[in-house]
Amino acid sequence: MKTGGDTEKVSKTEARDKIRSFPRTMSGKQHFKLEGLVIAIVTPFQPYNLRVDEDSFIKYLQYLWDAGVRSIVVNGTTAEFSSMTMEERMRITELARAHWPGIIVNNVSAASYHDAQALLQHSQQPMTGLQGEQVSVDAALLLPPYYFAGMAEDGLERWLRQVLEVAHQPIYLYNFPSNTGNMISADLYKRLCHDFPLLRGIKNTFDDVPLAKQFKDAMPDHQVYVGSDGTALEAMREGLDGNVSSAGGCAYLHAMLAVADAGAAGEAEAAKAAFGPVGSWLEQREAMGVPDIPAAKVALSATIDGFPSTVRPPLMPASREQQQQLRDVMEQLGCNLS
């Protein structure tokens, strides 16, 4: 497996002890914070039967760890969660906990609050970790309800409270109005944060950074992340907490890690310089008309031996011509291809 770049070699046991050393008391959970770059990871599917490819998933986790990633989101949008069954999502959560020594944020979103509650309760249960220990994932992520679009805020609040009532681990709200048809307002967010101490922040996936900043202004001691790589620099300048990146597709993973490191060090010019490959990939991918998830899987298939570029319907895979074009861009960016 080729990862490109020099990475720090840390044993999984050492990393687990270091990264997962925050208190597991209720008080400790109420002060939980994400740190550094957070990667929204994909779910590999086998080419012929579209089942989850568990072997590739485990190899993928190792690739990310070796590259320097320490925090991941599983079962998110990039992972095609809406095309997966409840059982598959629970299995991915367990598989990640068994093979990932760092921080895991599990997306528990569902159209039914009963399903979201069930996913959250599973996320909070002890699972078998790297050394056979029993430990849950670290935090959860929750969208507002979807399909019924444009709902009144009272209805959204009632739905979200139903799920938050069963939270016993840190949880972040997930604002993605273009996909859900419903927007969590800063006022609603503030009310929920006051009533639920384990609500630690929000991920806003839209390109309006000033709008995202309203959530930071509403609750300054809570975390606000953006979900668009293209707005990462602006989010840093506005004092937001970071970016949940789809760079798990690896075409610009090392660049995003460098951007995050420079931002954390307060080195704005270094962050801007490191962002170059990110902007180049995004611009050229969009010009090809390839959506981000199929493109991410092409990038991974070009980097990790045997990794499938398969997506589940309704998503469509990149064409052969587009796949070659994406590989060409990766070579231009200096990626090590398998």
Order of alpha helices (4+ residues) and beta strands (2+ residues): alpha-alpha-beta-alpha-beta-alpha-beta-alpha-beta-beta-beta-alpha-beta-alpha-alpha-beta-alpha-beta-alpha-beta-alpha-alpha-alpha-alpha-alpha
